Amino acid sequence: MTAALSHKLKELEDYFNARRGMTVQVPSKQVAALSDQLAIMVRIVQSMEAELEAFRLLEADRAGRRFMEHEASEALTAPMAHSDGKVLRPDFRRKS
């Protein structure tokens, strides 16, 4: 898809560069065809931009998960603060 887009844009660039500084008259049928081609190119570029944005979000999500896994591993393997043999039990204010 990108090769076709860049090829077509290169053709348009070459066409207009060859006529630079000249007065160009373009028949209405060619203007309509050019307009249609540009509209297709716009849709292709919008699709590519959306795909790139999704890829960037996916990569950011992966990096976030790696960070969280690293932090969880560090927390689980860190030495206990109370290593003097005491057992800490949570107090939920329940009376048995």
Short mmCIF file of the C-alpha atoms (twelve columns), coordinates in Angstrom:
data_MODEL
# 
_entry.id   MODEL 
# 
loop_
_atom_site.group_PDB 
_atom_site.id 
_atom_site.type_symbol 
_atom_site.label_atom_id 
_atom_site.label_alt_id 
_atom_site.label_comp_id 
_atom_site.label_asym_id 
_atom_site.label_seq_id 
_atom_site.Cartn_x 
_atom_site.Cartn_y 
_atom_site.Cartn_z 
_atom_site.pdbx_PDB_model_num 
ATOM 1  C CA . MET A 1  0.000   0.000   0.000   1 
ATOM 2  C CA . THR A 2  2.759   2.480   0.909   1 
ATOM 3  C CA . ALA A 3  4.818   1.616   -2.176  1 
ATOM 4  C CA . ALA A 4  1.832   2.353   -4.404  1 
ATOM 5  C CA . LEU A 5  1.154   5.616   -2.565  1 
ATOM 6  C CA . SER A 6  4.747   6.841   -2.743  1 
ATOM 7  C CA . HIS A 7  4.954   5.812   -6.417  1 
ATOM 8  C CA . LYS A 8  1.792   7.729   -7.291  1 
ATOM 9  C CA . LEU A 9  2.911   10.791  -5.343  1 
ATOM 10 C CA . LYS A 10 6.277   10.661  -7.112  1 
ATOM 11 C CA . GLU A 11 4.470   10.582  -10.487 1 
ATOM 12 C CA . LEU A 12 2.464   13.673  -9.522  1 
ATOM 13 C CA . GLU A 13 5.592   15.444  -8.290  1 
ATOM 14 C CA . ASP A 14 7.438   14.689  -11.534 1 
ATOM 15 C CA . TYR A 15 4.464   15.795  -13.631 1 
ATOM 16 C CA . PHE A 16 4.148   19.155  -11.894 1 
ATOM 17 C CA . ASN A 17 7.901   19.720  -11.601 1 
ATOM 18 C CA . ALA A 18 8.225   19.302  -15.371 1 
ATOM 19 C CA . ARG A 19 5.658   22.066  -15.841 1 
ATOM 20 C CA . ARG A 20 7.032   24.415  -13.180 1 
ATOM 21 C CA . GLY A 21 6.872   28.044  -14.266 1 
ATOM 22 C CA . MET A 22 4.588   27.213  -17.186 1 
ATOM 23 C CA . THR A 23 0.941   28.060  -17.588 1 
ATOM 24 C CA . VAL A 24 -0.930  24.781  -17.411 1 
ATOM 25 C CA . GLN A 25 -4.457  24.196  -18.560 1 
ATOM 26 C CA . VAL A 26 -6.027  21.061  -17.186 1 
ATOM 27 C CA . PRO A 27 -9.265  19.727  -18.662 1 
ATOM 28 C CA . SER A 28 -12.106 19.299  -16.201 1 
ATOM 29 C CA . LYS A 29 -12.085 15.502  -16.613 1 
ATOM 30 C CA . GLN A 30 -8.437  15.387  -15.557 1 
ATOM 31 C CA . VAL A 31 -9.152  17.664  -12.602 1 
ATOM 32 C CA . ALA A 32 -11.918 15.292  -11.500 1 
ATOM 33 C CA . ALA A 33 -9.610  12.276  -11.911 1 
ATOM 34 C CA . LEU A 34 -6.846  14.017  -9.957  1 
ATOM 35 C CA . SER A 35 -9.296  14.957  -7.226  1 
ATOM 36 C CA . ASP A 36 -10.460 11.328  -6.988  1 
ATOM 37 C CA . GLN A 37 -6.868  10.090  -6.802  1 
ATOM 38 C CA . LEU A 38 -6.025  12.594  -4.075  1 
ATOM 39 C CA . ALA A 39 -9.102  11.545  -2.099  1 
ATOM 40 C CA . ILE A 40 -7.960  7.906   -2.259  1 
ATOM 41 C CA . MET A 41 -4.465  8.923   -1.161  1 
ATOM 42 C CA . VAL A 42 -5.910  10.844  1.787   1 
ATOM 43 C CA . ARG A 43 -7.851  7.753   2.923   1 
ATOM 44 C CA . ILE A 44 -4.713  5.612   2.624   1 
ATOM 45 C CA . VAL A 45 -2.666  8.072   4.672   1 
ATOM 46 C CA . GLN A 46 -5.399  8.343   7.321   1 
ATOM 47 C CA . SER A 47 -5.480  4.559   7.580   1 
ATOM 48 C CA . MET A 48 -1.698  4.417   7.919   1 
ATOM 49 C CA . GLU A 49 -1.728  7.120   10.604  1 
ATOM 50 C CA . ALA A 50 -4.410  5.263   12.582  1 
ATOM 51 C CA . GLU A 51 -2.415  2.035   12.319  1 
ATOM 52 C CA . LEU A 52 0.743   3.789   13.508  1 
ATOM 53 C CA . GLU A 53 -1.092  5.356   16.454  1 
ATOM 54 C CA . ALA A 54 -2.498  1.941   17.443  1 
ATOM 55 C CA . PHE A 55 0.986   0.451   17.229  1 
ATOM 56 C CA . ARG A 56 2.417   3.212   19.433  1 
ATOM 57 C CA . LEU A 57 -0.324  2.689   22.025  1 
ATOM 58 C CA . LEU A 58 0.312   -1.050  21.993  1 
ATOM 59 C CA . GLU A 59 4.038   -0.511  22.530  1 
ATOM 60 C CA . ALA A 60 3.357   1.916   25.391  1 
ATOM 61 C CA . ASP A 61 1.028   -0.650  26.966  1 
ATOM 62 C CA . ARG A 62 3.699   -3.338  26.693  1 
ATOM 63 C CA . ALA A 63 6.286   -1.049  28.283  1 
ATOM 64 C CA . GLY A 64 3.867   -0.268  31.101  1 
ATOM 65 C CA . ARG A 65 3.241   -3.957  31.732  1 
ATOM 66 C CA . ARG A 66 6.989   -4.671  31.796  1 
ATOM 67 C CA . PHE A 67 7.466   -1.863  34.331  1 
ATOM 68 C CA . MET A 68 4.635   -3.126  36.538  1 
ATOM 69 C CA . GLU A 69 5.945   -6.710  36.404  1 
ATOM 70 C CA . HIS A 70 9.411   -5.482  37.373  1 
ATOM 71 C CA . GLU A 71 8.033   -3.450  40.282  1 
ATOM 72 C CA . ALA A 72 5.915   -6.385  41.498  1 
ATOM 73 C CA . SER A 73 8.914   -8.712  41.311  1 
ATOM 74 C CA . GLU A 74 11.026  -6.230  43.259  1 
ATOM 75 C CA . ALA A 75 8.336   -5.902  45.926  1 
ATOM 76 C CA . LEU A 76 7.912   -9.663  46.277  1 
ATOM 77 C CA . THR A 77 11.632  -10.426 46.446  1 
ATOM 78 C CA . ALA A 78 12.577  -7.504  48.714  1 
ATOM 79 C CA . PRO A 79 13.659  -8.531  52.216  1 
ATOM 80 C CA . MET A 80 10.970  -8.318  54.876  1 
ATOM 81 C CA . ALA A 81 11.171  -5.216  57.082  1 
ATOM 82 C CA . HIS A 82 10.447  -7.273  60.236  1 
ATOM 83 C CA . SER A 83 12.971  -10.058 60.012  1 
ATOM 84 C CA . ASP A 84 13.380  -10.461 63.803  1 
ATOM 85 C CA . GLY A 85 11.035  -13.448 63.979  1 
ATOM 86 C CA . LYS A 86 7.849   -11.570 64.748  1 
ATOM 87 C CA . VAL A 87 4.666   -12.625 63.000  1 
ATOM 88 C CA . LEU A 88 2.478   -9.752  61.923  1 
ATOM 89 C CA . ARG A 89 -1.216  -10.434 61.739  1 
ATOM 90 C CA . PRO A 90 -3.699  -7.934  60.332  1 
ATOM 91 C CA . ASP A 91 -6.235  -6.561  62.779  1 
ATOM 92 C CA . PHE A 92 -9.592  -6.082  61.090  1 
ATOM 93 C CA . ARG A 93 -11.353 -5.116  64.342  1 
ATOM 94 C CA . ARG A 94 -13.356 -8.351  64.418  1 
ATOM 95 C CA . LYS A 95 -14.124 -9.872  67.750  1 
ATOM 96 C CA . SER A 96 -14.268 -13.613 67.925  1 
# 
